[in-house]
């Protein structure tokens, strides 16, 4: 099997369920909220590790409790995280309408110095 290093971002997606697609500048109460670890590189490594490959990740990780679901998922799949750095949490908010349309807002604050994830 191959040894694979992926470089990319990983996020904890906040997925809001809405009754309809919101109009601009209109407040709308969400019917539900769920979270899901995301990011193309992280998701790809999980699949590759399930196929038996040795995987490592070079990425930016959250420096806070929000990273727990992501770290647990990657650890469960034995993905090496020594090339990752921790910074204030990047998130991606997904709002899904009843008609399955989406609006994605990615808000990433990188104001504090990074630290190595061990």
N, C-alpha and C positions, 0 to 999 in steps of 0.2 A: 504494500500500500504506500501511497505518497505522503510526504511531509509537506503541509500547506500552510503558508502564512498569508493572511488577509489583512489589508489595511483599510480602515473605514470608520464609520461612526456607528454608535448603537444608541437607541433611545428607548424610553418607556412611553409608548403611545397611549394617550388618553383618548378613548373612543366614546364620544357622546352620541346617544340615540335621541333624535329629534322627531317631532311630529311632522315637520315640513322643513324644506330648505329655507334658511332665514334670509329675509330681505336685508339690504344694507342698512345699518344703524337702527335695527329693530332688536329689542330684547326678547329672547325666547327661552323658556325654561326647558332644560333637557329632561327627557323621560328616563334616562339611565346613563350610567357611566361604567366602563370597564377599562382595564389596563392590559397592555400586551407588550412584551419586549419586542422591539423592532430594529430595523437597520438591515440593509441588504447584506453587508459583509457578515454580520453576526448570524443572520438567518442561514446564509450559505454555509458557514462553518458548522452549524448544528447539523445540517443535512449531511455534509461530508464526513463529519465524525460518526454519524450513524451508519455510514457506509464503510467504516473501518479505517479511515485516514487519520493521521496524526495532525492536529490542527493547532495553530497559534494565531493570536489576534493582536494587531497593533491598532490601538484605538484611543479615543477619549471616553472616559467613564465618569459617571457622576461621583462627586465628593459629598455623599450624603445618603440618607436612608432610602431615597428613591431608587438607588442602584441595586438594592437587594434582589428584586425579582430577576434582573438581568444577570447579576453575578451568580445567583443560584442556578439559573438556566445554563449558563456557559460552563460552570463547574460540573453540573450534572452530566455534561457531555465531554468532560475532560479536555476543555480547550485551554491552552496555555495563555495566560494573561500578562506575562512579564513585560511585554512591550507596550502595555497600556499605561496611560496617564490619567489621573483624576483631576477634574475641574468642577466648578459649579455646574449644576445639572442642566443639560440640554433636553428639551422636551419637544414633542410634536403633538399638537392637538388636532384630532380628526373629528369633524362634526358630520354625522351621517344622517341624511334626511330619509323620510319614509320612502321616497322615490329612488333611494340608493345613490343619490348624488353626494359628492363630498367636497368639502373645502378644507385644505390642509394649511395650517399655520405653524411654521417652525420657528421657535424662539430660543436662541442659544446665547447665553451670557457667559463669556469667558474672561471675567475680570480678575479672578484670583490666580496666583501662581499654581502651576500643576504639580502634582506629587505622583510618585511611582506607586502603582498598585502591586502589592506582593501577595 
